[in-house]
Structures are given as structure tokens and as C-alpha cells.
Amino acid sequence: MARGRKSTEFKKSSEYEVVSPQIEDEILEVYTELAGDEDLYLSQLPELFGILKIPECFTQDIKDCIEYYYDFIRPNADVKFDATNVKQYTTLNLINSYSLTSNITKIHEVIDIVDIDKLIRNLNRLIKFRNNYKHIFQSWELFVAAATTEEAGISIDKSESFVLNYKLSLPDLKHIKNALNLDHESQGKHSLGDSFLIDMLSCCTTNSRGDILNFDFNKPKTGLCVSIKDFAEILGNLGELE
């Protein structure tokens, strides 16, 4: 690298994963409302999300996994874990991320009781997404609009549903770079290299503990696409969400 030339580096916010006392109190209040003195089960998470008013675009993947577990896995005592089955693989990761189950790869060993510490860690992110939903959606809408211009060869659909369900691919992100003139150094600005985009994509795949963050059945295993939930994760890691 030439002397005096700065590199573009993606740095995660050190504050993003910190749980504020206000968020923890909100989670514990709803937890107590639903569970009382009993355990909270995975089957109750959709109701919990509803009480907390977390937008479905951030929870639908979790709900899908929970439904799949109770409708297709739990009732079948003979089912064996198949890592090549995307729905099984993703659902077991969801169970490991939210329940007392830990690093279990055998379906009959699943414990579907929610782990309160895991719940707080995960809901911390989802509540921040809820609190910043307007900012997330408007920013995401700009990215989707840039990726779906006529020059990109995609017809424009400005409906809210289209925006919420769109997934940005790596080619989309490269097109956005071109549209925003970030591909080349000019006017004192530095180029946004492909390595930066890959770092951004990787940061929304797992948290600092290595836990998977997105449980979308239709998301490629490579993770080389970005949904609005992934985008919210990126904004959080950039320090954009309070």
C-alpha cells in the first residue's frame, strides 16, 4: 500500500452488544408476565415478541424455526438430525441460541426451555431494532432503491412488502458502490473495497460469541446476501443504533 494512503476498515461498535438496564428490565418484566414462577418455553416466544411489539421482519425467521420444531421435529421420535437439511440445521441453531440446549446435535436431546441469559442477549438486539425501526427501514429502502434501478436490470417496486423482503446480493452491493461512486478514489474520498463489503456481510452472520444471528430457511448457507435483519445488525455494529 502506498505511503499516506488510508485503508478502509470495518470496525465493530464496542457498545452494540451491551445490554442497558432499561432493556434488561423490559425483558424481565415481559418474561415474568408470561412465565410467572414457571419456565418459559420456545413455543411462547412468538407471544413474547408480540408483547414487545418487535416488527415481524426481525422475528419471522425465529417463528418459522419454532413452528417447524413443534410441528415436524418434536412429534417425530424417529427423526435423526441431518446437517444437510437446511430447515433442521437452522432450527437446531435457533434452539441452541435461545434454550437451555447447548451444543446438542441430537434432536431427541433438545430442551425447549428458554435460557434467560440467552434470551436477554438476543432480545437486546431485537429491541434495539424495534427502537430504531424507522431509521433502519428508511436506510434499507435507499439501499434497495439503489440496487433495483433500471441500470441494475431490475424493475422497481416501491411497495413496503417488496422492500422488507428484498435480499441484497454481493452483485447488488457492488452495484450500489458504483451508484454511490465509492468504487474509485475521488475528491479526497477513499475507495470502498470488496473486502470491506465481505467484512460487513460476515459481521451480520454471527455475534462476538460465534452465535448465528439469522435463522432464515431461505438464506444461503454462505451468508452472501443481506436481508433487512442483517442490515439492522450491520447498522448496530457500525454504532448507528442506540
Beta strands, then each sheet from edge to edge (+ up, - down):
strand 1: 168-169
strand 2: 225-226
sheet 1: 1+ 2-
end
